[in-house]
Amino acid sequence: MPSVRRTAAAVSVLAAAGSTAAAGHAEVYAPPTPARALSASALDARYQATGRDITRALATAARVHDTGRTRALSALHGADRRFLSFDPRGDGRAVEVLGDLRHAHRIAVVVPGADNSLANYDSPKFVGGGSRALYRQARAAAPGARIAVIAWLGYGSPSTLSAGALTSGRAEEGARSLARLLAGVHAVNGRARFALLCHSYGSVLCGRAARRLAPLPVDDIALFGSPGTTLRHASDLGTSARVWAGRSRGDWVRYVPHVRFAGLGFGADPASPGFGALRFDAGTGPHSGYLMPGSLALRNLTLIALGRDAEVAHA
């Protein structure tokens, strides 16, 4: 317990310093346009409205000489990219669709962990780049499969060096947003089955969201690089979905104490036999490498996304 308290104190100091620095920057980006509720008939209008929001944010970035944001938004502005939502304020939020959402039989939602932002969104280590690698792998593994992938940066991803990364507060907020998203996507496509692929702090979020998602057709929840879910056992998630867990042998998260005390920490290790998840082989890569092209973790996560659980290599 003392190690948790010392860690919490250290990151609280870092978080306070970061907040003070951030306060010196005026917010210049406009909020997104109020969006229509998701439905099959409103989907294209939603894509178009979000595209206009990205265009407006890109113009703002150019006007204020925000070179980092200009570079990131220029990539998101591509004609072949479609977003269900986008918010340029702060570190930013974005929910991107890869594939045909209306006609998919399987929809994989990638839920990222800490340190995700618009600035690094397209990096292969983060949610946009990782989701594209997953979609390409799925298309290669099953060319005829009707699969869509959603890259979901739909919550305030905490900084690793912050108090938020030690508590479930951001996960609670994100769980509500994720439940709203999946309910909306289910309204667009009532036939598709869902798989949630939840990395690092995103696995805390999925743990908090699982019970809310119980009425929806979620077949699989994969927790990888997880510090814990705040729950003691996979059955405590309150879901009928298959619960998977994997941790690569090069992942530093194995050193995180699996305790929960006074709201700090995330409890039991999902990759341990006692948690009761189906354990998949996540290979040897680093914490940020699960969705890297060519990795064993990507192969197995793609099979989970496709619903081909019999082919997943177990740990």
Contacts in CASP RR format, 6 or more apart in sequence:
PFRMAT RR
TARGET T0000
AUTHOR 0000-0000-0000
METHOD contacts of the structure
MODEL  1
MPSVRRTAAAVSVLAAAGSTAAAGHAEVYAPPTPARALSASALDARYQAT
GRDITRALATAARVHDTGRTRALSALHGADRRFLSFDPRGDGRAVEVLGD
LRHAHRIAVVVPGADNSLANYDSPKFVGGGSRALYRQARAAAPGARIAVI
AWLGYGSPSTLSAGALTSGRAEEGARSLARLLAGVHAVNGRARFALLCHS
YGSVLCGRAARRLAPLPVDDIALFGSPGTTLRHASDLGTSARVWAGRSRG
DWVRYVPHVRFAGLGFGADPASPGFGALRFDAGTGPHSGYLMPGSLALRN
LTLIALGRDAEVAHA
1 259 0 8 1.000
1 261 0 8 1.000
3 257 0 8 1.000
4 166 0 8 1.000
4 257 0 8 1.000
4 259 0 8 1.000
4 261 0 8 1.000
4 264 0 8 1.000
4 265 0 8 1.000
5 261 0 8 1.000
5 264 0 8 1.000
7 166 0 8 1.000
8 163 0 8 1.000
8 166 0 8 1.000
8 264 0 8 1.000
11 161 0 8 1.000
11 162 0 8 1.000
11 163 0 8 1.000
11 164 0 8 1.000
11 165 0 8 1.000
11 166 0 8 1.000
12 163 0 8 1.000
14 161 0 8 1.000
14 162 0 8 1.000
15 159 0 8 1.000
15 161 0 8 1.000
15 162 0 8 1.000
15 163 0 8 1.000
15 164 0 8 1.000
27 89 0 8 1.000
27 90 0 8 1.000
28 60 0 8 1.000
28 64 0 8 1.000
28 66 0 8 1.000
29 57 0 8 1.000
29 60 0 8 1.000
29 61 0 8 1.000
29 88 0 8 1.000
29 89 0 8 1.000
29 90 0 8 1.000
30 56 0 8 1.000
30 57 0 8 1.000
30 60 0 8 1.000
30 88 0 8 1.000
31 87 0 8 1.000
31 89 0 8 1.000
32 50 0 8 1.000
32 53 0 8 1.000
32 85 0 8 1.000
32 86 0 8 1.000
32 87 0 8 1.000
32 88 0 8 1.000
33 49 0 8 1.000
33 52 0 8 1.000
33 53 0 8 1.000
35 46 0 8 1.000
35 49 0 8 1.000
35 50 0 8 1.000
35 85 0 8 1.000
36 42 0 8 1.000
36 45 0 8 1.000
36 46 0 8 1.000
36 49 0 8 1.000
37 184 0 8 1.000
37 187 0 8 1.000
38 46 0 8 1.000
38 84 0 8 1.000
38 184 0 8 1.000
38 185 0 8 1.000
38 187 0 8 1.000
38 188 0 8 1.000
39 184 0 8 1.000
39 187 0 8 1.000
39 188 0 8 1.000
40 102 0 8 1.000
40 187 0 8 1.000
40 188 0 8 1.000
40 189 0 8 1.000
43 101 0 8 1.000
43 102 0 8 1.000
43 188 0 8 1.000
46 84 0 8 1.000
47 82 0 8 1.000
47 83 0 8 1.000
47 84 0 8 1.000
47 97 0 8 1.000
50 82 0 8 1.000
50 83 0 8 1.000
50 84 0 8 1.000
50 85 0 8 1.000
50 86 0 8 1.000
51 77 0 8 1.000
51 83 0 8 1.000
51 86 0 8 1.000
53 86 0 8 1.000
53 87 0 8 1.000
53 88 0 8 1.000
54 73 0 8 1.000
54 76 0 8 1.000
54 77 0 8 1.000
54 83 0 8 1.000
54 86 0 8 1.000
54 88 0 8 1.000
55 77 0 8 1.000
57 69 0 8 1.000
57 73 0 8 1.000
57 86 0 8 1.000
57 88 0 8 1.000
58 70 0 8 1.000
58 73 0 8 1.000
58 74 0 8 1.000
58 77 0 8 1.000
60 66 0 8 1.000
60 88 0 8 1.000
61 68 0 8 1.000
61 69 0 8 1.000
61 70 0 8 1.000
61 73 0 8 1.000
61 88 0 8 1.000
62 70 0 8 1.000
68 119 0 8 1.000
69 88 0 8 1.000
69 118 0 8 1.000
69 119 0 8 1.000
72 118 0 8 1.000
72 119 0 8 1.000
72 120 0 8 1.000
72 121 0 8 1.000
72 122 0 8 1.000
73 88 0 8 1.000
73 118 0 8 1.000
75 122 0 8 1.000
76 83 0 8 1.000
76 86 0 8 1.000
76 94 0 8 1.000
76 96 0 8 1.000
76 118 0 8 1.000
76 121 0 8 1.000
76 122 0 8 1.000
81 96 0 8 1.000
82 96 0 8 1.000
82 97 0 8 1.000
83 94 0 8 1.000
83 95 0 8 1.000
83 96 0 8 1.000
83 97 0 8 1.000
84 95 0 8 1.000
84 96 0 8 1.000
84 97 0 8 1.000
84 150 0 8 1.000
84 181 0 8 1.000
85 93 0 8 1.000
85 94 0 8 1.000
85 95 0 8 1.000
85 154 0 8 1.000
86 93 0 8 1.000
86 94 0 8 1.000
86 95 0 8 1.000
87 93 0 8 1.000
87 94 0 8 1.000
88 118 0 8 1.000
91 116 0 8 1.000
91 117 0 8 1.000
91 118 0 8 1.000
91 119 0 8 1.000
91 156 0 8 1.000
91 157 0 8 1.000
92 117 0 8 1.000
92 118 0 8 1.000
92 153 0 8 1.000
92 156 0 8 1.000
93 118 0 8 1.000
93 153 0 8 1.000
93 154 0 8 1.000
93 155 0 8 1.000
93 156 0 8 1.000
94 118 0 8 1.000
94 121 0 8 1.000
94 151 0 8 1.000
94 153 0 8 1.000
94 154 0 8 1.000
95 150 0 8 1.000
95 151 0 8 1.000
95 152 0 8 1.000
95 153 0 8 1.000
95 154 0 8 1.000
95 181 0 8 1.000
96 128 0 8 1.000
96 131 0 8 1.000
96 150 0 8 1.000
96 151 0 8 1.000
97 148 0 8 1.000
97 149 0 8 1.000
97 150 0 8 1.000
98 131 0 8 1.000
98 132 0 8 1.000
98 135 0 8 1.000
98 148 0 8 1.000
98 149 0 8 1.000
98 150 0 8 1.000
98 151 0 8 1.000
99 135 0 8 1.000
99 147 0 8 1.000
99 148 0 8 1.000
99 149 0 8 1.000
100 146 0 8 1.000
100 148 0 8 1.000
101 107 0 8 1.000
101 148 0 8 1.000
101 150 0 8 1.000
101 185 0 8 1.000
101 188 0 8 1.000
101 189 0 8 1.000
102 188 0 8 1.000
102 189 0 8 1.000
103 146 0 8 1.000
103 189 0 8 1.000
104 146 0 8 1.000
104 147 0 8 1.000
104 148 0 8 1.000
104 189 0 8 1.000
104 192 0 8 1.000
105 145 0 8 1.000
105 146 0 8 1.000
105 147 0 8 1.000
105 191 0 8 1.000
105 192 0 8 1.000
105 193 0 8 1.000
106 145 0 8 1.000
106 146 0 8 1.000
106 147 0 8 1.000
106 148 0 8 1.000
106 192 0 8 1.000
106 193 0 8 1.000
106 194 0 8 1.000
106 195 0 8 1.000
106 305 0 8 1.000
106 306 0 8 1.000
106 307 0 8 1.000
107 147 0 8 1.000
107 148 0 8 1.000
107 149 0 8 1.000
107 150 0 8 1.000
107 185 0 8 1.000
107 189 0 8 1.000
107 192 0 8 1.000
107 193 0 8 1.000
107 194 0 8 1.000
107 195 0 8 1.000
108 134 0 8 1.000
108 138 0 8 1.000
108 147 0 8 1.000
108 148 0 8 1.000
108 149 0 8 1.000
108 150 0 8 1.000
108 194 0 8 1.000
108 195 0 8 1.000
108 196 0 8 1.000
108 197 0 8 1.000
108 305 0 8 1.000
109 149 0 8 1.000
109 150 0 8 1.000
109 152 0 8 1.000
109 178 0 8 1.000
109 181 0 8 1.000
109 182 0 8 1.000
109 194 0 8 1.000
109 195 0 8 1.000
109 196 0 8 1.000
109 197 0 8 1.000
110 127 0 8 1.000
110 128 0 8 1.000
110 130 0 8 1.000
110 131 0 8 1.000
110 134 0 8 1.000
110 149 0 8 1.000
110 150 0 8 1.000
110 151 0 8 1.000
110 152 0 8 1.000
110 197 0 8 1.000
110 199 0 8 1.000
110 291 0 8 1.000
111 152 0 8 1.000
111 178 0 8 1.000
111 196 0 8 1.000
111 197 0 8 1.000
111 198 0 8 1.000
111 199 0 8 1.000
111 202 0 8 1.000
111 203 0 8 1.000
111 205 0 8 1.000
111 206 0 8 1.000
112 126 0 8 1.000
112 127 0 8 1.000
112 152 0 8 1.000
112 153 0 8 1.000
112 157 0 8 1.000
112 199 0 8 1.000
112 200 0 8 1.000
112 202 0 8 1.000
113 157 0 8 1.000
113 199 0 8 1.000
113 200 0 8 1.000
113 201 0 8 1.000
113 202 0 8 1.000
113 203 0 8 1.000
113 205 0 8 1.000
114 157 0 8 1.000
114 158 0 8 1.000
114 159 0 8 1.000
114 160 0 8 1.000
114 165 0 8 1.000
114 200 0 8 1.000
114 201 0 8 1.000
115 126 0 8 1.000
115 157 0 8 1.000
115 158 0 8 1.000
115 159 0 8 1.000
115 160 0 8 1.000
116 126 0 8 1.000
116 127 0 8 1.000
116 153 0 8 1.000
116 157 0 8 1.000
117 153 0 8 1.000
117 157 0 8 1.000
118 153 0 8 1.000
120 126 0 8 1.000
121 127 0 8 1.000
121 128 0 8 1.000
121 129 0 8 1.000
121 151 0 8 1.000
121 153 0 8 1.000
122 128 0 8 1.000
122 129 0 8 1.000
123 129 0 8 1.000
124 130 0 8 1.000
124 133 0 8 1.000
124 289 0 8 1.000
124 291 0 8 1.000
124 292 0 8 1.000
124 293 0 8 1.000
125 288 0 8 1.000
125 289 0 8 1.000
125 292 0 8 1.000
126 288 0 8 1.000
127 151 0 8 1.000
127 152 0 8 1.000
127 153 0 8 1.000
128 151 0 8 1.000
128 153 0 8 1.000
129 151 0 8 1.000
129 291 0 8 1.000
130 151 0 8 1.000
130 291 0 8 1.000
130 292 0 8 1.000
131 149 0 8 1.000
131 150 0 8 1.000
131 151 0 8 1.000
131 291 0 8 1.000
132 149 0 8 1.000
132 151 0 8 1.000
133 291 0 8 1.000
133 292 0 8 1.000
133 293 0 8 1.000
133 298 0 8 1.000
134 149 0 8 1.000
134 197 0 8 1.000
134 291 0 8 1.000
134 298 0 8 1.000
134 301 0 8 1.000
134 302 0 8 1.000
134 305 0 8 1.000
135 147 0 8 1.000
135 149 0 8 1.000
136 293 0 8 1.000
137 293 0 8 1.000
137 298 0 8 1.000
137 299 0 8 1.000
137 302 0 8 1.000
138 145 0 8 1.000
138 147 0 8 1.000
138 149 0 8 1.000
138 302 0 8 1.000
138 305 0 8 1.000
138 306 0 8 1.000
139 145 0 8 1.000
139 147 0 8 1.000
141 299 0 8 1.000
141 302 0 8 1.000
141 303 0 8 1.000
141 306 0 8 1.000
142 306 0 8 1.000
142 308 0 8 1.000
145 306 0 8 1.000
147 305 0 8 1.000
147 306 0 8 1.000
148 192 0 8 1.000
149 305 0 8 1.000
150 181 0 8 1.000
150 185 0 8 1.000
152 178 0 8 1.000
152 181 0 8 1.000
154 174 0 8 1.000
154 177 0 8 1.000
154 178 0 8 1.000
154 181 0 8 1.000
155 170 0 8 1.000
155 173 0 8 1.000
155 174 0 8 1.000
155 177 0 8 1.000
155 178 0 8 1.000
155 205 0 8 1.000
156 170 0 8 1.000
156 173 0 8 1.000
156 174 0 8 1.000
157 170 0 8 1.000
157 201 0 8 1.000
158 164 0 8 1.000
158 165 0 8 1.000
158 170 0 8 1.000
158 201 0 8 1.000
159 165 0 8 1.000
164 170 0 8 1.000
165 201 0 8 1.000
166 264 0 8 1.000
166 265 0 8 1.000
167 263 0 8 1.000
167 264 0 8 1.000
167 265 0 8 1.000
168 204 0 8 1.000
168 208 0 8 1.000
168 230 0 8 1.000
168 263 0 8 1.000
168 266 0 8 1.000
170 201 0 8 1.000
170 205 0 8 1.000
171 201 0 8 1.000
171 202 0 8 1.000
171 204 0 8 1.000
171 205 0 8 1.000
171 207 0 8 1.000
171 208 0 8 1.000
172 208 0 8 1.000
174 205 0 8 1.000
174 208 0 8 1.000
174 209 0 8 1.000
175 205 0 8 1.000
175 206 0 8 1.000
175 207 0 8 1.000
175 208 0 8 1.000
175 209 0 8 1.000
175 212 0 8 1.000
176 209 0 8 1.000
176 212 0 8 1.000
178 205 0 8 1.000
178 206 0 8 1.000
178 209 0 8 1.000
178 213 0 8 1.000
179 209 0 8 1.000
179 212 0 8 1.000
179 213 0 8 1.000
182 194 0 8 1.000
182 213 0 8 1.000
182 216 0 8 1.000
182 218 0 8 1.000
183 216 0 8 1.000
185 192 0 8 1.000
185 194 0 8 1.000
186 192 0 8 1.000
186 216 0 8 1.000
186 217 0 8 1.000
190 217 0 8 1.000
192 217 0 8 1.000
193 217 0 8 1.000
193 218 0 8 1.000
193 219 0 8 1.000
193 307 0 8 1.000
194 213 0 8 1.000
194 216 0 8 1.000
194 217 0 8 1.000
194 218 0 8 1.000
194 219 0 8 1.000
194 220 0 8 1.000
195 218 0 8 1.000
195 219 0 8 1.000
195 220 0 8 1.000
195 221 0 8 1.000
195 222 0 8 1.000
195 304 0 8 1.000
195 305 0 8 1.000
195 307 0 8 1.000
196 206 0 8 1.000
196 209 0 8 1.000
196 213 0 8 1.000
196 218 0 8 1.000
196 220 0 8 1.000
196 221 0 8 1.000
196 222 0 8 1.000
196 241 0 8 1.000
197 222 0 8 1.000
197 224 0 8 1.000
197 301 0 8 1.000
197 304 0 8 1.000
197 305 0 8 1.000
198 205 0 8 1.000
198 206 0 8 1.000
198 207 0 8 1.000
198 221 0 8 1.000
198 222 0 8 1.000
198 223 0 8 1.000
198 224 0 8 1.000
198 226 0 8 1.000
199 224 0 8 1.000
199 225 0 8 1.000
199 290 0 8 1.000
199 291 0 8 1.000
200 224 0 8 1.000
200 225 0 8 1.000
200 226 0 8 1.000
200 227 0 8 1.000
200 253 0 8 1.000
200 287 0 8 1.000
201 227 0 8 1.000
202 226 0 8 1.000
203 223 0 8 1.000
203 224 0 8 1.000
203 225 0 8 1.000
203 226 0 8 1.000
203 227 0 8 1.000
203 228 0 8 1.000
203 229 0 8 1.000
203 270 0 8 1.000
204 226 0 8 1.000
204 227 0 8 1.000
204 228 0 8 1.000
204 229 0 8 1.000
204 230 0 8 1.000
204 266 0 8 1.000
206 221 0 8 1.000
206 223 0 8 1.000
206 229 0 8 1.000
207 221 0 8 1.000
207 223 0 8 1.000
207 229 0 8 1.000
207 230 0 8 1.000
207 231 0 8 1.000
207 237 0 8 1.000
208 229 0 8 1.000
208 230 0 8 1.000
210 218 0 8 1.000
210 221 0 8 1.000
210 237 0 8 1.000
210 238 0 8 1.000
210 239 0 8 1.000
210 241 0 8 1.000
211 237 0 8 1.000
211 238 0 8 1.000
211 239 0 8 1.000
213 239 0 8 1.000
214 238 0 8 1.000
214 239 0 8 1.000
214 240 0 8 1.000
218 239 0 8 1.000
218 241 0 8 1.000
219 241 0 8 1.000
219 242 0 8 1.000
219 307 0 8 1.000
220 241 0 8 1.000
220 242 0 8 1.000
220 244 0 8 1.000
220 304 0 8 1.000
220 305 0 8 1.000
220 307 0 8 1.000
220 309 0 8 1.000
221 237 0 8 1.000
221 239 0 8 1.000
221 241 0 8 1.000
221 242 0 8 1.000
221 243 0 8 1.000
221 244 0 8 1.000
222 244 0 8 1.000
222 245 0 8 1.000
222 246 0 8 1.000
222 280 0 8 1.000
222 301 0 8 1.000
222 304 0 8 1.000
223 229 0 8 1.000
223 243 0 8 1.000
223 244 0 8 1.000
223 245 0 8 1.000
223 246 0 8 1.000
223 270 0 8 1.000
223 271 0 8 1.000
223 277 0 8 1.000
224 244 0 8 1.000
224 245 0 8 1.000
224 246 0 8 1.000
224 247 0 8 1.000
224 248 0 8 1.000
224 282 0 8 1.000
224 290 0 8 1.000
224 297 0 8 1.000
224 301 0 8 1.000
225 246 0 8 1.000
225 247 0 8 1.000
225 248 0 8 1.000
225 251 0 8 1.000
225 253 0 8 1.000
225 271 0 8 1.000
225 282 0 8 1.000
225 287 0 8 1.000
225 290 0 8 1.000
226 245 0 8 1.000
226 246 0 8 1.000
226 247 0 8 1.000
226 253 0 8 1.000
226 266 0 8 1.000
226 269 0 8 1.000
226 270 0 8 1.000
226 271 0 8 1.000
227 253 0 8 1.000
227 256 0 8 1.000
227 258 0 8 1.000
227 265 0 8 1.000
227 266 0 8 1.000
228 258 0 8 1.000
228 265 0 8 1.000
228 266 0 8 1.000
228 267 0 8 1.000
228 268 0 8 1.000
228 269 0 8 1.000
228 270 0 8 1.000
229 237 0 8 1.000
229 266 0 8 1.000
229 267 0 8 1.000
229 268 0 8 1.000
229 270 0 8 1.000
230 260 0 8 1.000
230 265 0 8 1.000
230 266 0 8 1.000
230 267 0 8 1.000
231 237 0 8 1.000
231 267 0 8 1.000
231 268 0 8 1.000
232 267 0 8 1.000
232 268 0 8 1.000
232 275 0 8 1.000
233 268 0 8 1.000
233 274 0 8 1.000
233 275 0 8 1.000
233 276 0 8 1.000
234 243 0 8 1.000
234 245 0 8 1.000
234 270 0 8 1.000
234 275 0 8 1.000
234 276 0 8 1.000
234 277 0 8 1.000
235 276 0 8 1.000
237 243 0 8 1.000
242 278 0 8 1.000
242 309 0 8 1.000
243 270 0 8 1.000
243 276 0 8 1.000
243 277 0 8 1.000
243 278 0 8 1.000
244 277 0 8 1.000
244 278 0 8 1.000
244 279 0 8 1.000
244 280 0 8 1.000
244 304 0 8 1.000
244 312 0 8 1.000
245 270 0 8 1.000
245 271 0 8 1.000
245 275 0 8 1.000
245 277 0 8 1.000
245 278 0 8 1.000
245 279 0 8 1.000
245 280 0 8 1.000
246 270 0 8 1.000
246 271 0 8 1.000
246 277 0 8 1.000
246 279 0 8 1.000
246 280 0 8 1.000
246 281 0 8 1.000
246 282 0 8 1.000
246 297 0 8 1.000
246 315 0 8 1.000
247 253 0 8 1.000
247 254 0 8 1.000
247 271 0 8 1.000
247 282 0 8 1.000
248 282 0 8 1.000
248 283 0 8 1.000
248 284 0 8 1.000
248 285 0 8 1.000
248 286 0 8 1.000
248 287 0 8 1.000
248 289 0 8 1.000
248 290 0 8 1.000
248 297 0 8 1.000
249 282 0 8 1.000
249 283 0 8 1.000
249 284 0 8 1.000
249 285 0 8 1.000
250 284 0 8 1.000
250 285 0 8 1.000
250 286 0 8 1.000
250 287 0 8 1.000
251 282 0 8 1.000
251 285 0 8 1.000
251 286 0 8 1.000
251 287 0 8 1.000
252 286 0 8 1.000
252 287 0 8 1.000
253 287 0 8 1.000
256 266 0 8 1.000
257 265 0 8 1.000
258 266 0 8 1.000
258 267 0 8 1.000
258 268 0 8 1.000
258 269 0 8 1.000
258 272 0 8 1.000
259 265 0 8 1.000
259 267 0 8 1.000
260 266 0 8 1.000
260 267 0 8 1.000
268 274 0 8 1.000
268 275 0 8 1.000
269 275 0 8 1.000
270 277 0 8 1.000
271 277 0 8 1.000
271 279 0 8 1.000
271 315 0 8 1.000
273 279 0 8 1.000
278 309 0 8 1.000
278 312 0 8 1.000
278 314 0 8 1.000
279 314 0 8 1.000
279 315 0 8 1.000
280 300 0 8 1.000
280 301 0 8 1.000
280 304 0 8 1.000
280 312 0 8 1.000
280 313 0 8 1.000
280 314 0 8 1.000
280 315 0 8 1.000
281 296 0 8 1.000
281 297 0 8 1.000
281 300 0 8 1.000
281 313 0 8 1.000
281 314 0 8 1.000
281 315 0 8 1.000
282 290 0 8 1.000
282 296 0 8 1.000
282 297 0 8 1.000
282 300 0 8 1.000
282 315 0 8 1.000
283 295 0 8 1.000
283 296 0 8 1.000
283 297 0 8 1.000
284 296 0 8 1.000
285 292 0 8 1.000
285 295 0 8 1.000
285 297 0 8 1.000
289 295 0 8 1.000
289 297 0 8 1.000
290 297 0 8 1.000
290 298 0 8 1.000
290 301 0 8 1.000
291 297 0 8 1.000
291 298 0 8 1.000
291 301 0 8 1.000
292 298 0 8 1.000
296 313 0 8 1.000
299 313 0 8 1.000
300 312 0 8 1.000
300 313 0 8 1.000
303 309 0 8 1.000
303 311 0 8 1.000
303 312 0 8 1.000
304 312 0 8 1.000
END
